[in-house]
Amino acid sequence: MPIIVDIDVMLAKRKMPVGVLAERVGITPANLAVLKNGRAKAVRFTTLEALCEVLECQPGDLLRWEA
């Protein structure tokens, strides 16, 4: 899938552990790992919104297309 998830980049910029992000977003660390590692087939807008709110970023900071 050419959609790349850059949650790792934003976590590094915010110096935030994965567990803290999962807790603040309200998803399990396992589900966050699936999304973070690019194995997710879809993401809910509510989850994307929560990620953006917690990480203080835009959706484009988390997702990008690469051919």
C-alpha distances in whole Angstrom, upper triangle without the diagonal:
4,6,8,11,14,16,18,19,21,22,24,25,26,28,27,26,23,26,27,24,24,27,27,24,26,23,23,22,20,18,18,17,14,13,14,12,8,9,10,9,11,14,17,19,22,20,18,22,23,21,22,25,26,24,26,23,21,18,17,18,15,12,11,9,9,9
4,6,10,13,15,17,17,19,21,22,23,25,27,26,26,23,26,28,24,24,28,28,25,27,24,25,24,22,20,19,18,16,14,14,13,10,12,12,12,13,15,18,19,22,20,18,21,23,21,21,25,25,23,24,21,19,16,14,16,14,10,8,6,5,6
4,7,10,12,14,15,16,18,20,21,22,24,23,23,21,23,24,21,21,25,24,21,23,21,22,21,20,17,16,16,14,11,12,11,8,10,10,10,10,12,15,16,18,17,14,17,19,17,17,21,21,19,21,18,16,12,11,12,10,7,6,5,6,9
4,6,9,11,11,13,15,16,17,19,20,20,20,18,21,22,19,19,23,22,20,22,20,21,19,18,16,14,14,12,10,9,9,7,10,10,12,12,12,16,16,19,16,14,17,18,15,16,20,20,17,19,16,15,12,10,10,8,6,5,6,7,10
4,6,8,9,10,12,14,15,16,17,16,16,14,17,18,15,15,19,19,16,18,16,17,16,16,13,11,11,10,7,6,7,6,9,9,11,11,11,14,14,16,13,11,14,15,12,13,16,16,14,16,13,13,10,10,9,6,5,7,9,10,14
4,5,5,7,9,10,11,13,14,14,14,13,16,17,14,15,18,18,16,19,17,18,16,17,15,12,12,12,10,7,9,9,13,13,15,15,13,16,16,18,15,12,15,15,11,12,15,15,12,14,11,12,10,9,7,5,6,8,11,12,15
4,5,5,6,9,10,10,12,11,11,9,13,13,10,11,15,14,13,15,14,15,13,14,13,9,10,11,8,6,9,10,13,13,15,15,13,15,15,16,13,11,13,13,9,10,13,12,9,12,11,12,10,11,8,6,8,11,14,15,19
4,6,5,6,9,10,10,10,10,9,12,13,11,13,16,16,15,18,16,16,13,15,14,11,10,12,10,7,9,11,14,15,18,18,16,19,19,19,16,14,17,16,12,13,16,14,11,14,13,15,14,14,11,9,11,13,16,17,20
4,5,5,6,9,10,10,12,12,15,15,13,15,18,18,17,20,19,19,17,18,18,14,14,16,13,10,12,13,17,17,20,20,18,20,20,21,18,15,17,17,13,13,16,14,11,13,11,13,13,12,9,8,11,12,15,16,19
4,5,5,6,8,9,11,11,14,13,11,13,16,15,14,17,17,18,16,18,17,13,14,16,13,11,13,15,18,18,20,19,17,19,18,18,15,13,14,14,10,10,12,10,7,9,8,11,11,11,8,7,11,13,16,18,22
4,5,5,6,5,7,7,11,10,8,11,14,13,13,16,16,16,14,16,16,12,12,15,13,10,13,15,18,18,21,20,18,20,19,19,16,14,16,14,10,11,13,10,8,11,11,14,14,15,11,10,14,16,19,20,24
4,5,5,7,8,10,13,13,12,15,17,16,17,20,19,19,17,19,19,15,15,18,16,13,15,17,20,21,24,23,21,23,23,23,19,18,19,18,14,15,16,14,11,13,13,16,16,16,13,12,15,17,20,21,25
4,6,8,11,12,16,14,13,16,18,17,17,21,21,22,19,22,21,17,18,20,18,15,17,19,22,22,25,24,22,23,22,22,20,18,18,17,14,13,15,13,9,11,11,14,15,15,11,12,15,17,20,21,25
4,5,9,11,13,11,10,14,15,14,15,18,19,20,18,20,20,16,17,20,18,15,18,20,23,23,26,24,21,22,22,21,18,17,17,15,12,12,12,10,7,9,10,14,15,16,13,13,17,19,22,24,28
4,7,10,12,10,11,14,15,14,16,19,19,19,17,20,20,16,17,20,19,15,18,20,23,23,27,26,23,24,24,23,20,19,20,18,15,15,16,12,10,13,14,17,19,19,16,15,19,21,25,25,29
4,7,8,7,7,10,11,11,12,15,15,16,13,17,17,13,14,18,16,14,16,19,21,21,25,24,21,22,22,20,17,17,17,15,12,14,14,10,9,12,14,17,18,19,16,15,18,21,24,26,29
4,5,5,7,9,10,11,12,14,14,13,11,14,15,12,12,16,15,12,15,18,20,20,23,23,21,22,22,21,18,18,19,16,13,15,16,12,11,15,16,19,19,21,18,16,19,22,25,26,29
4,5,5,6,9,10,10,12,11,10,7,10,11,8,8,12,11,9,12,15,16,16,20,19,17,19,20,18,15,15,17,14,12,14,15,12,11,15,16,18,18,19,17,14,17,20,23,24,27
4,5,5,6,9,10,10,10,9,6,10,11,9,10,13,13,12,15,17,18,18,22,21,19,19,21,19,15,17,18,15,13,16,16,13,13,17,18,21,20,22,20,17,20,23,26,28,31
4,5,5,6,9,10,10,10,9,13,13,11,13,16,15,14,17,19,21,20,23,22,19,20,20,18,15,16,16,13,12,14,14,10,11,14,16,19,19,22,19,17,20,23,27,28,32
4,5,5,6,8,9,10,8,12,12,9,11,14,12,11,15,17,18,17,20,19,16,16,17,15,12,12,13,10,8,11,11,7,8,12,13,16,16,18,16,13,17,20,23,25,29
4,6,5,6,5,6,5,9,9,6,9,12,11,11,14,16,16,15,18,17,14,15,16,14,10,12,13,10,9,13,13,10,11,15,16,18,17,19,18,15,17,21,24,26,29
4,6,5,7,7,8,11,11,10,13,15,15,15,18,20,20,19,22,20,17,17,18,15,12,14,15,11,11,14,13,10,13,16,18,20,19,22,20,18,21,24,27,29,33
4,5,8,10,11,14,13,11,15,17,15,15,19,20,21,20,22,20,17,16,16,13,11,13,12,8,9,11,10,7,10,12,15,17,17,20,18,16,19,23,26,29,32
4,6,9,10,13,11,9,13,14,13,13,17,18,19,16,19,16,13,12,12,10,7,9,9,5,6,9,9,7,10,12,14,15,14,18,16,14,17,20,24,26,29
4,7,9,12,10,10,13,15,14,15,18,19,19,17,19,17,14,13,14,11,9,12,12,8,10,13,12,11,13,16,17,19,18,21,20,17,19,23,26,28,31
4,7,8,7,7,10,11,11,12,15,16,16,14,16,14,12,12,13,11,8,11,13,10,10,14,14,12,14,17,18,19,17,20,20,16,18,22,24,26,29
4,5,5,6,9,10,11,12,14,16,15,14,17,16,14,14,17,15,12,14,16,13,13,17,17,15,17,20,21,22,20,23,22,18,20,23,25,27,30
4,6,5,6,9,10,10,12,14,14,13,17,17,15,16,18,17,13,15,17,14,13,17,18,15,16,19,20,21,20,22,20,17,19,22,24,26,29
4,5,5,6,9,10,11,13,11,11,15,15,14,16,19,18,14,16,19,17,15,19,20,18,19,22,22,23,21,23,22,18,19,22,24,25,27
4,5,5,6,9,10,11,10,9,12,11,10,12,15,14,11,13,16,14,13,16,18,16,17,20,20,21,18,20,19,16,16,20,21,23,25
4,5,5,6,8,10,10,9,13,12,10,12,14,14,10,11,14,12,10,14,15,13,14,17,17,18,16,18,16,13,14,17,20,21,24
4,5,5,6,8,8,9,13,13,13,15,17,17,13,14,17,16,13,16,18,16,16,19,19,20,18,19,17,14,15,18,19,20,23
4,6,5,6,5,6,9,10,10,13,16,17,13,14,17,16,14,17,20,18,18,21,20,20,17,19,18,14,14,17,18,19,21
4,6,5,6,5,8,9,8,11,13,14,10,10,14,13,11,14,17,16,15,18,17,16,14,15,14,11,11,13,15,17,19
4,6,8,8,12,12,11,14,16,16,13,12,15,14,11,14,17,15,14,17,16,16,14,15,13,10,10,13,15,16,19
4,6,8,11,13,13,16,18,19,16,15,19,18,15,17,20,19,17,20,19,19,17,17,16,12,12,14,15,15,18
4,6,8,10,11,15,16,18,15,14,18,18,15,17,20,20,18,21,19,18,15,15,15,11,10,11,12,13,15
4,7,9,11,14,17,19,16,15,19,19,17,19,22,22,21,23,22,21,18,18,18,14,13,15,15,15,17
4,6,7,11,14,15,12,13,16,17,15,17,20,20,19,22,20,19,16,17,17,13,12,14,15,16,18
4,7,10,13,15,14,14,17,18,17,19,22,22,22,24,22,20,17,18,19,15,13,15,14,16,17
4,7,10,12,10,10,14,15,14,16,19,20,20,21,19,18,14,15,17,14,12,14,14,17,18
4,6,8,7,7,10,11,11,13,15,16,16,18,16,15,11,14,15,12,11,13,15,18,20
4,5,5,6,9,10,11,12,14,16,16,18,17,15,12,15,16,13,13,16,18,21,23
4,5,5,6,8,10,10,12,14,15,16,14,12,10,13,15,13,12,15,17,21,23
4,5,5,6,9,10,10,12,14,15,14,13,12,15,16,14,15,18,20,24,27
4,5,5,6,9,10,11,12,14,13,13,11,14,14,12,13,16,19,22,25
4,5,5,6,9,10,10,12,10,9,7,10,11,9,10,13,16,19,22
4,5,5,6,9,10,10,10,9,8,12,12,11,12,16,19,22,25
4,5,5,6,8,9,10,11,10,14,13,12,14,18,21,24,27
4,5,5,6,8,8,9,8,12,10,9,11,15,18,21,25
4,6,5,5,5,6,6,10,9,8,11,14,18,21,24
4,6,5,7,9,10,13,12,12,15,18,22,24,28
4,6,8,11,12,15,13,12,15,19,22,25,29
4,6,9,10,12,10,10,13,16,20,22,26
4,7,10,12,10,11,14,17,21,23,27
4,7,8,6,8,11,14,17,20,24
4,5,5,7,9,11,15,18,21
4,5,5,6,9,12,15,19
4,5,5,6,10,13,16
4,6,8,11,14,17
4,7,11,13,17
4,7,10,13
4,7,10
4,7
4
